[in-house]
């Protein structure tokens, strides 16, 4: 399948700082679900900022739909339309005085006709269960509601890829469940989803593919089952195995295909 997002030999160094990512190569296909894992300072956030066009690579290139992105205004607008990012702190992403104004801001900046802006805004609010929130002020919403507003912001742009930076941070268990349902729904529409997270249990439930970063390098890109079976890799990246995986491993040492979700664990437990 043709990739919708590619980073080819990308390197980036912050001013007066060390190299944040080096020789990064990543290809993302339509509808993929990938977890981006690694410790603080590993390069995960820089990868996201390069992918969505907020940062420009010092070396290498970023492609969207096979086309190389440049610093030209039309390319930056195209990149930021196709690759949306939901930051960890929703408050830092919300600027408008009403929910409707917030969600309509992106499509308006694309210069779309008012009828198209209204269609996208209404659709995005409806998909996130916010159809009755249009006139409300975002500052008075709960943390989970603000997170849904920021996702609606991105949906109104009709992206190919959405990047989530620590999406479960500050959410209570009920809102984590709601978020996971939302991710499932988005995935069914064909949008590729990349989630950067320290929560390996959530990552194991969410994704089949893992991208593991350490000190600015992508040190693993593959099946989550293989990543969690590699003790040396986990130690290098400062990661642990998911709790269900650890429980299964303790029950049947030396086995294979350990479960990653509660549903898999229950089937695994009852298997011969």
Secondary structure by P-SEA (a helix, b strand, c coil): ccccbbbcbbbbbcccccccccbbbbbbccbbbbbbbbcccccaaaaaaaaaccccccccccccccccccccaaaaaaaaaabbbbccccccccccccaaaaaaaaaaaacccaaaaaaaaaaaaaaaccccccccccccccaaaaaaaaaaaaaaacccbbbbccccccccaaaaaaaaaaaaaaaaabbbbbbbcccaaaaaacccbbbbbccccccccccaaaaaacaaaaaaacccccaaaaaaaaaccccccccccaaaaaaaaacc
